[in-house]
Amino acid sequence: MTNTTRRSFLALATVALAGSSVAGCSIIGGAGEALTDDTESTETVAPLDKSRTLVAYFSLPETDDPNGMSEDESNSTHVVDGKVLGNTQYVAQIIGERTGAEVFRIETAEELPLDHGTLEDLALEQQETDARPKLKALIPNLDDYDTVFIGYPIWWYDLPMPMYTFLEQHDFSGKNIILFSTHGGSRLSGTVDTITGTLSDANVIGNALTISRDDMDSAEGEVADWLDRLGQ
Ligand SMILES: Cc1cc2nc3c(=O)[nH]c(=O)nc-3n(C[C@H](O)[C@H](O)[C@H](O)COP(=O)(O)O)c2cc1C
């Protein structure tokens, strides 16, 4: 167990708010802003062919029970019509509905713990050991798609490690990649640059969406505005 283990990212964020920044990314920032803090890009894409567009996302709602949630559970979820969705899952669903694209959920082969502290510890350990957790399934028909929206939550100021497995185990060469993310204060935290570096043969659009977990109620509007800005 390391020094940072068992210290939540929020505790670290509080320190950062006192005057510094983490991983080159200011923690302070208007919630729900759609422009990336990495590039402030306004890049657009040609109108999407929905049959050749996929939305792939990773998300970990910390409960599936809409009643009596703890603060941690509530932080990681958004309830729609009595159904509990993860924050990123909810944003993926909206993008799927608005674009008509199919939606693929990225899941680990081994179930992840739902207890927040246990999950934080495991995520940190995976990051520190540069782990590549096995995935339950890969996208079976990636060749059918020209454009892939890829969504993820920020974990420890970075991508969750299963996202690295996902990025490395698919061949995204020549595809348009459009990124979206949800976070608890760190915004995109350098992940657009990370993914652009990892998928060097793909066309990663700089205009990524980031939405704070505190702004899930306005996610529909945020997504609509962002898709407009992307030229959709
Ligand atoms: C293990 C773990 C680490 C996290 N680390 C960060 C972080 O470094 N910065 C941040 O802004 N939010 C962090 N969060 C908060 C999540 O990014 C935020 O709650 C997100 O909306 C969760 O999305 P999901 O419900 O789709 O999984 C972390 C959450 C977890 C579970």
The ligand as a Gaussian input file, in Angstrom:
#p B3LYP/6-31G(d) Opt

LIG

0 1
 C      -11.531000       5.377000      -8.571000
 C      -12.011000       6.773000      -8.844000
 C      -11.102000       7.800000      -9.001000
 C      -11.547000       9.088000      -9.323000
 N      -10.625000      10.056000      -9.550000
 C      -11.045000      11.272000      -9.971000
 C      -10.111000      12.288000     -10.306000
 O       -8.897000      12.114000     -10.221000
 N      -10.589000      13.480000     -10.714000
 C      -11.922000      13.715000     -10.841000
 O      -12.296000      14.802000     -11.251000
 N      -12.834000      12.781000     -10.520000
 C      -12.431000      11.567000     -10.114000
 N      -13.362000      10.600000      -9.811000
 C      -14.795000      10.916000      -9.946000
 C      -15.362000      10.418000     -11.277000
 O      -14.605000      10.898000     -12.379000
 C      -16.800000      10.921000     -11.465000
 O      -17.577000      10.576000     -10.361000
 C      -17.400000      10.348000     -12.747000
 O      -18.538000      11.088000     -13.096000
 C      -17.803000       8.898000     -12.578000
 O      -18.352000       8.444000     -13.792000
 P      -19.118000       7.084000     -13.933000
 O      -20.334000       7.144000     -13.040000
 O      -19.516000       7.019000     -15.365000
 O      -18.201000       5.977000     -13.555000
 C      -12.938000       9.339000      -9.458000
 C      -13.849000       8.302000      -9.230000
 C      -13.406000       7.028000      -8.933000
 C      -14.394000       5.925000      -8.721000

